[in-house]
Amino acid sequence: MGKNSTVIQEDPENTLGKRLRLRRKELKLSMKEVAISSGLSIGFISQVERGLTSPSLTSLTAIATFLKSDVSNFLSQPKSKSSITRHQERDIYSINKNGLQYERLSDAFPGHILNSVIIHEMPGHRTESISHEGEEFFFILEGAITIYIDGKVNILESGDSLHFDSSKSHSAWNHTNNITTLLHVCTMNVFQDAFTRLYELVNKSIGIKLFTLTTFDIPKAEAQRVYSNMPKEYPVSGIKPIEKSTWTEIVLDRHESFVANNINDIAKVFSDYKLIDSLGCQSVCNLPIALDGKLLGTVNCLDEENYFTSKKVKELEQLKLPALACFLLNLFKKI
């Protein structure tokens, strides 16, 4: 780790547990339900929510997925810039000061399966026991570590490797007095880049302050915000009932884009207009994304007053195809 002296701490105020608990309660779920579905213990979920321990990247991904959220809503990870990473250019990041430290290696492209990081595990650190779908591969770059697979003890040293079925209960312990560095490759989508990539694409195309994605279950008349580029100021939300309005008629029924270019027009259709205004946004464009006549969700872009000209709206509408791909990936993730 000598190449970088600074480690990016993504949760310096230790708010992750509070945000996970808030999300769980929004969905009216018990800790037991979260634990069982994410392959973790109730005790561990309780400790995370109380800020007493920090989850690993795979555990956080498992929890976030069951909470119907992207891991990016709880953790900002380095974005993949190309298929090649340079050792002197990679950021080292951790969830908090007591957690594991990571360097992202893998890229993101349509159809990719593998996700990889370099992990720096502190002396004496133990990861929680977890089981989930997929497979994993460890290669020890420096130091030594103990890996438990369904209770079996595997002591790995520099140059050793381990490949296993992730559905088996597994955990790790750095039993040494030194930092252990290892390559970790897994099929679990620990980066969940799709929504973030869509935001970057939209932002590059038209430039926006606030970007959110909302999914809809029309038969149940329910809506849910599943992504926000401002997760602290404008967080993802639980499932909410859809209230009929002019907006729902335009967007949800007719599948047409909705544009309001001042805060007064926004106030006519959105009850949270004061929050929107406080974020420096006085105009909005909602782009419905549908497949075979079924609405999957909306792409919601907000910026300063009179921002959404007809030209910008047309440019945004040209991005319906990648948006559709993102919503379909989100839908498959829940099946």
Phi, psi and omega in degrees: 000012185293338185294332180233128179269345183250131175253126179286116180263111189281344180226063185297332181268004176056049181261357184304312182300318179295321181290323177293319179296318178299316180296318180298318181289328176300323181272001179058047180250149176271162176298327179297318180296318179295316181298311182298315185286335180262000177076025182240178179266155178298319180300319180293316178301318179299316181294320178297313182296329179272001179074021182271341178213166182242131180285156171286171180298319180292322179292318179297321178296317179297317180294312182299320180297316179293330178278012177057043180225159170278146177300335180294342176285346181241340184214125177268112182254155176303139180277148175283131183254334178194178180282351179247134172242145179252135187301328182276354183251345183286136174283145171256126184225157177217161178289314171209180189296338182263000186266181175292155178247138189235152167231122181284135179246318191280152178268175176232126178209159183307126177088000181293148183242320186275142175229132186221147177218160164264131180249134173251113183252125185290156179304133178080354183289137176241135174267155180291152176282132184214154172220142182197172180290155174110199179215160183221157180220129176244140171226122185278118181273322182204135179091206181210160182203153175254125178247128178258125178237109184050042177087346180280133182271127178233112179265118182247139178242175181308126181095348179275160179220164179210129179235126186210165177281120185292347178288346174279140180299129183216151178203171182222154178216124173276097185279003184259178178262010182233162176293134175254133181244130183217155173270130179237125177236132180215165177264349174295135183280077186287346180262331177043061188279346192305308182294320179295319178297321179296317177301314180298322179294314179294317181297322178292326183285310185235348181070117183216154178275308184240130182227124176225161175234136181234135174256157183224142170244093186298315179302325179269354182056049182234148178228153179210126175281121186249350178207145175211137176280355174235069186297334179279315182280326184222076190287165171296157186233166174284181180287130181234149178290146177273125178258126183299138180198179175300323180297314181295327178295318182287309189274309186279324182272313184265352180058043178248151179292143177248134179229131171226126188250017172207160187293332179294319178290325176297319181298336181289336185237342182238122182289340180266030183298330180293319176296316179302315180296322181294339179269010178080023181244126179232009177217154184214148170226121178253118183254113179284141179241118184229156177224124181052041177081359180257125179284127178262325182177185177229144171264121187245116183242133181227145180201196184292169183302140178061029185281325189269085175287167179299328179294315180294322179297318178297319179296321178293319181294339177288351181259017181297324183295308177297328177295319178299317179300320180294317180292324178293320176298319178296322180293316180295327181297332183272347182286000000 
